[in-house]
Amino acid sequence: MKLHRPRGARDFTPAETRKRRYIENRMRAIAENCGYEEVKMYYFENCFRYERPQKGRFREFWQFGVELIASDRTGAEGLPKEISN
């Protein structure tokens, strides 16, 4: 039986996986150092586009995001920008 990769998906080599894990761990550490909590306040997940993949784009992609809800912490509105730098 010949297996085919789903259209728009890709495989990662061990070296690519190590690089991705390093970046993921750095992003997690930055979010946690800024006071975010993984359970409800930031996420790092692989997602899938609904539409057909365009040239040079994959259906699967990774997304990192932070959420700040009703914080009275001084300077809180600047934290997402701080993380992006």
Buried (B, 14 or more C-beta within 10 A) or exposed (E): EEEEEEEBEEEEEEEEEEEEEEEEEEBBEBBEEBEBEEEEBBBBEEEEEEEEBEEEEEBBEEEBEBEBEEEEEEEEEEBBEEBEE
